[in-house]
């Protein structure tokens, strides 16, 4: 399989004044938009793999970096779910045409669900990969000890260990408090288009119970969850990538 060309990104100035880096592939619609995870970027395995698929199949495709991520402007520690949702909305509005299938990985699954609530959204289908809706409240805040909550109150931030290579996660008070205005599992969540959720049973960051809760909460006539035994949060083995590709094609065929 031919790998996508690694060109310098282009940049979009958002209405909020943030400079968003992106790669866009021309092709037929409906287009596909990849939305990455927390502290991830558009050079991740799944995003690059999907661009290769799009180039091979002639499908319009967009991947981008939220502000404070990757090659976009801004400081990660100053960002929050609402900011990154604004970035996604600006990118989809300015850089795509017609109906779009959103592919959201981890936090990108939450951002994708927020996109469906926006007036005039052109969401024709959705694929969630280890989707992590409401994680700032249900995973981070709910998992804090009393000492950590006190540290948050006093200093405005808490450091959480990370199993990845980029050091600890710094969780800010703004991330937690602003996230409470973006929760999607507390109110009705109508999804009136094809939806596929993919989830690994060995995911240490987003347990499969989250996927089951999301499946039970979402409302729609064509919503399915696929559990992959042994798959972890990265969901980036050759088998997982093939499943992502096939799932996107399944949603596109149903649109």
DATA-V160867 format. One record per backbone hydrogen bond with DSSP energy under -0.5 kcal/mol. NH is the residue of the N-H (numbers start at 1). CO is the residue of the C=O. Records with the same first field share a line. If there is no record, write none. Layout:
# DATA-V160867
NH = CO / CO
This chain:
# DATA-V160867
7 = 5
10 = 22
12 = 20
14 = 12 / 18
17 = 14
20 = 12 / 18
21 = 19
22 = 10
23 = 63
25 = 61
26 = 24
28 = 58
30 = 99
31 = 99
32 = 60
33 = 101
34 = 62
35 = 33 / 103
36 = 34
40 = 37
44 = 41
48 = 44
49 = 45
50 = 46
51 = 47
52 = 48
53 = 49
54 = 50
55 = 51
56 = 52
57 = 53
58 = 54
59 = 54
60 = 28
61 = 25
62 = 32
63 = 23
64 = 34
65 = 21
68 = 73
69 = 66
72 = 69
73 = 19
76 = 74
78 = 75
79 = 76
84 = 80
85 = 81
86 = 82
87 = 83
88 = 84
89 = 85
90 = 86
91 = 87
92 = 88
93 = 89
94 = 90
95 = 91
96 = 92
100 = 122
101 = 31
102 = 100 / 125
103 = 33
104 = 102 / 127
105 = 35 / 103
106 = 104 / 129
108 = 105
109 = 106
110 = 106
111 = 107
112 = 108
113 = 109
114 = 110
115 = 111
116 = 112
117 = 114
118 = 115
121 = 118
124 = 100 / 122
125 = 100
126 = 194
127 = 102
128 = 196
129 = 104
130 = 128 / 198
132 = 106
135 = 132
137 = 134
138 = 134
139 = 135
140 = 135
141 = 136
142 = 137
143 = 139 / 140
144 = 140 / 141
149 = 145
150 = 146
151 = 147
152 = 148
153 = 149
154 = 150
155 = 151
156 = 151 / 152
157 = 151
158 = 171
160 = 158 / 169
169 = 160
171 = 158 / 169
172 = 170
173 = 156
176 = 172
177 = 173
178 = 174
179 = 175
180 = 176 / 177
181 = 178
182 = 179
189 = 217
191 = 219
193 = 191
194 = 124
195 = 222
196 = 126
197 = 224
198 = 128
199 = 226
201 = 228
202 = 231
203 = 200
204 = 202
210 = 207
211 = 207
212 = 208
213 = 209
214 = 210
215 = 211
216 = 212
217 = 213
218 = 214
219 = 189
224 = 195
226 = 197
227 = 225
228 = 199
229 = 227
231 = 228
235 = 232
241 = 237
242 = 238
243 = 239
244 = 240
245 = 241
246 = 242
247 = 243
248 = 244
249 = 245
250 = 246
251 = 247
252 = 248
253 = 249
254 = 250 / 251
255 = 251 / 252
